[in-house]
């Protein structure tokens, strides 16, 4: 029984489909990236420091070939993203047990819902994007064509882990809470996060 999800939402350009560390992609769709290697669907969980010099160079060259600069959000943009998440949590009735919004990716632990996790990810990213546009702080606003929205600030898709026990949920929550410390940042506290108090059978919601 799936109780929740550990969800990672990378920003545009952060974790490319042919990243030498691996990814969740099995196809490189953009021609400007294809020349830097095939997709790497197996996520090896290597840090950038563990890669060879050749792999590092290939990864950096691929980023430079992107149509827009890789996105790295500021603290103010993170607050705006959180505001968007909060609005979607209220609108859709999501329960988020942990959240960390870092410059290049966001970690969430999300309780099971009648929406699939892919739909949840799309809705959360959409709400966050609307929020940063409304707050006039979209990271790619300078590249917006006249009369159109800025380019997407999120990468396509998401990375997810299914959590099938209380221990798995608790471990994922602790990982997300502690993650900023690894980047020499403070732990984050967001108003839309609901403390995890365990799983009860009455709390299970079947996915469609």
N, C-alpha and C positions, 0 to 999 in steps of 0.2 A: 504494500500500500504506500503510495506516494503522499507524503505529508507537506512537502514544500520544495522549494528550488533555491539553489545558490546560483544567482544570475550575475553575469558580468556584461556590462555595456561599454565597449570601447569607443573612444572618440575617433573621429575621422583621421585616418592615417596612422593610428597607434599600433594596431595589430593587423598587418596586411595578410591576405590569403596565402602568400608564399613566404611568410615570415620564417626564417631559418629555425626558430624555436618551435615551429608547428602552429597550427591554427585549427579551426573547425571547418574550414572550407575545402572543397574538393575540386574547385575550378576557379581560375583567375579570369575574371570577366573583362577587365580593362586592359586594352592593348599596351598601354604605357607601362604596366606592371609585368606583363607576361614575359618580357625579355629578361627579367631578373630571376626566373625560375618557375617551376611548376608549383601548384598548390601543395600545401603540406598539411593534410587533414589530421594527422596525429599530433596532439598537443603534448610536447615533451616537457613542459614546465621548467625549461631552462631559463635562468636569468640572462640578461644581456652580457654579464661578465663571464658567463660560462661558455660563450660562443667563441669559435675560432676567429682569427683576424679576418679571414676571407668572408666568413658568414656575416660578421659585423659590417664589413664594407659593402657587401651586397644588400643588406638590409637598409643601410643609410642611403645607398644609391637609389633604391626603389622608392623611398620616401621622397627624395628630391624629384622623382619623375611624376609625382602626383600632380593632378590638375590644380589643386589648391594646397596651401601649407597645412601640414599636420596640425590638428587642433590640440592645444593645451590650455585648459580653462583657468581662469583666475578665481580667487576666493569669492569675489562678488558674483561672478557667473555661476559658481557652485551654489550660492544662496538662491539665485534665481531658478536654477534647475530644481533645487529642493522644493521651492514654492510650486513649481509645476507638478512635481511628483505628489505633493500634498493634495493638490486639487484633484488629481486623478484618483488618488486613494479614496477620497471622500465620494467622488462621482461613481466609481465602480465597486466600492466596498472591498478593496484589497486590504490584506493585512501584511505589513512589512515588518519583519522581526529585527532587521539590522540593515544599516545603510552607511556606506562610505563613498563620498564623491571626491575623487582624486583628479588631478589635472588631466590625465590621459585616459582614465577609465573609471567606471562606477561599479561598486560591488553592492549587491542587494541579497537579502534572504527573504523570500516571498512565500507566504502560506499558500497552500493549494486552494484553487478557486475554480468556479465553473468555466472560466475562460482558460484556455491553454496558455502555457508560459510564453509561447511565441507572440500571442495576441497581447498579453500583458506587457511584454517588452516594447512592442510597437506603440501601445497606448501611453506608456510612461515616457518613452522618448518623444512622442508627439506633444505631450503636455509640457515637457521640459522645453522643447523648442519654441512652442507658443509663448512660454513665459519669458525666455530670453529675448525674443523678438519684441514682446510688449515692454520689457524693461530696457530696451535699446542697448543690449549688451551681447548680441549674437557674435561669436568669435570670427565668423566669416562674412560679416555684414558688408565689408568693403568690396566683396566680390559679387554682390547682388546686382543683377541686371535691373534696369529701370522698370519699376512697376511689378517686380517679381520678388519672391522670398529669397533670402540668402541660400547658398548651397547647404546641403545637409552637414550638420556638425557631428553626427554620429556615424560610426561605421555601419555597414550593412550587417544585419543579423545580430546574433548574440551568442554568448557561450553560457551553457547551463549544466548544472548537475542536479539530478533528482535525489531528494532526501527522503529516505524510507524508514527512518527511525528517529526517536527523540534524540538519541546520541548524535546522529548525523546532523540534525538541525542545530543542536547545541554547538557542535564543532564548527559548523559553517558560520554561525553567529559570532563565535569567538574569533574566527579567522578574519571576518569582516571588521569587527571592532578593533582588532589589533593591527590591521593592515597599515593604517597611516603611520604607526610608529616605525615601521620598516623604512619609511621614506622621511624619517625625522620630522614628522608632523604630529599634531595632537589628535587624540581620539575625537570622533565627531558625535554630536548629539543632535538629532533632528526630531521635530515635533510630530512627524508623520509615522514614526517608528513606534510599534506596539511591543512592549516587553513580552518575551516568550515565557509562558507559564505551563508548558507541557501540552501534550496531545490527548484529547478525549475523543471517543468514537463519535459523539454528537457534533464534533467540529469538522468531521470529514465531509468534503464536498466532492462529488463525482465530476470528473472532467468530461467535456463533450468531445 
